[in-house]
Amino acid sequence: MSDVSVLPGSVAVRNLFEDLLGREVTVSPGDPLSADDIATATVAIFTDSAQKIYGVLGMDLTLAANAGAALGLLPAGAAEDSIDEKKLFPNLAENVFELCNVLTSLLNREGSPHIKMYQVIYPGDPLPADARAHLMALGRRIDLLVEVNRYGKGKFSLSLAP
């Protein structure tokens, strides 16, 4: 097996979001999540078969709420209410968990170690220091601005372990 991990391209991210949400999604280069964003972000930790962190994905509250509402076929107002209250409502969190789980498919490649989602941390929950460090690190990462048609846009940051 190869130990070389490859970041997914922006087109692959867009296609996965579009397929899951059943609507047009626009993806463009974006800024990394800031420390302020991380406080209200949804963060997914991905591990390899040895339970070592493989990658950390962060979606700011805006993207998590909009994607969660779109996946659940809820009105955009549900996402707006969640954003206004600065917390991810439980029904949206459940949808975002499923989205993060499916995003694992972007990390698994033939001939590479099997990657699985280990944990999802929601706004307000403590984020492990090692996950925060990976998410804030420079290096092998992709930072995008993802816009879900009729809902809104937000930040998507995926950082792979060195």
N, C-alpha and C positions, 0 to 999 in steps of 0.2 A: 504494500500500500504506500501511497505517496503522502508525505507530510506537508506538501505544498497546498495551502488553501488559497482560494481565489475569491476575490470580492465579486458579488453579482454586479452586473452593469445596470445603469439606470433604466434601460429598456426592459430588462427582466423584472425589475421592481415594478415598473409601470404596468406591464402585462399581468403580473400576478394580482396587483390591486384591481385592475379592470376586470379580470376574470372573477375575482371574489366578490366585488361590489356590484358587478353588472352595470357599470356606468363608466363614462369617460373619465379618465384620470390623466392629469398633466404632471409631468415630472421635469424638474429643472435643477441645475446645480444650486446648492443652498449652503447656508452657514451651519457650522456644527452647533449642537445644543450647548447653550451656555450653562453656567452653574445655576443661574436663576431658572432656566428652563427645566433643569433636571429636578428641581424641587417639586414640580407638578407634572413631571413626565411619567409615562408608562415605560418601563424598562424590562426587556426580556433578556435572560441570560441563557446562552447556548453552550452546551458542553460536549466533549468527545466521549468515547467509550470509557476512558479512564477518569471521567468526572472532572477533567481540567477545563477551565473556561476556554472556549473556542472563539466566542464572539459575544458582543453585547450590543443590543439594539435599543435605541431610545426614540420614542415618538413624543413630541411635545403634546401638551394637553389639547391643543387645538386639533392636531391631526388625529389623535386617539379618539376624541369625542366625535369628530366628523366621520371618520372611518367606521367607528362603532355604530353610529346612527345609520349610516348608509348600509352597512352589512345587515342590520336588523330591520331594514326598510322602515325606519322611523323618520318622522319629519325633521327637517334641518333645525327646527326650534328646539328639539330635544338636545342636540349638540350645543346649541347656543346657550341653553340654560345651564348645562354642565360647565361650559367655559366660564360663564358669568359667575358661577358659584365656586370656581377654581377647584373643582373635584370631579372625578370621573364617576358618574352614576353607576350603580351595580349592573343594570341591564346593558350599558355601554361597555363596561369592563369585561363582562362575559363575552361579548362579541370581539373585543380587542384581544382577549386571550386566544380565541380561535384564529384570529388573523395572525397573531404571533406564531402560533403553532404551525400554520400553513407556510409562513415565511421561512420556516426551517428548510423547506424544499429548495430555497435559493442557495443554501449552504452545503447541501449534500451533492457530491459529485462521484461518479463511478471511479473506483480505484482509490478513493480517499476514505479516511475514517468516517464512521457514521456519526452524524451530529444530531443532537436532540435538544428540544427545549427543556431546560432545567427548572426555570422559575420565571414568573412574571411579577414585577413589583409595581404597584399602583401608586398614584399620588398620595402622599401622606404616610406611606409605609417606609420604614427605614431601608435605605439602599446600602448593600454591603460595600465596604470601602474598595475592595478589589474590582467590583463591577463598575463603580464610579470612576476609578482610575483608568480602566480600559476604555470607558466611554469618552473620557476627556483626553485620552492620549492622542498624540500625533502618530502618523504611520499609516498602516493598512486600514483605510476607512473610506466610507462613501457618505457624503452629506448631501441630502436632497431637500428640495421644497416640493411637497406632494400636494396637488390640488384635486379634490374630489368634486366633480361637477355637481352643481346645485347645493353643495354643502360648505366647502371652504378649503383652506390650505393650511399646512403646518410643516414642521421640521421632522425629518427622518434621518437618523444617524446610525450607521452600523460600523462598528469598529471590531476588527479581528485581532485576536491575541497575537503578540509578536512571536 
